[in-house]
Amino acid sequence: MRVAYVDSSCLVAIAFTETGSAALARTLSEQDLLVSSNLLEAELRAALRRDNAKVDPTELLSSIAWVHPDRALTPEIMTVLGAGYVRGADLWHLASALFVDPNREIAFLTLDVRQREISEELGFAAGGMEAEV
């Protein structure tokens, strides 16, 4: 079963039909399960509003299984920060992925270069997105 944690940058790129978004959409569709923090929804909707985009993200969001931690993610956050610095939202996504899969057997899909570097440092696979940056 192919499971991947998907970062907001991926759905933002698809929503705005950025260069490479068709290949990115294929990569996402090849996964059996996509998971993410519900921070993704806030980030996606904020980006759409910021640019006054007339895109309804409902279909994009419907493919995501939401991660709802039932405790503080302090251990995961400290593990991520041990691998290097990332911004707060990126830190939350990486910590959420660790919460979902502490063994790091799932892929971590992102278009953010720094976040990808840290995800790989943590041992997550890029899920075939190496060429998407």
Summary of the structure (lengths in Angstrom):
residues: 133
radius of gyration: 13.9
end to end distance: 24.8
largest distance: 40.0
contacts: 403
relative contact order: 0.21
helix: 53%
strand: 13%
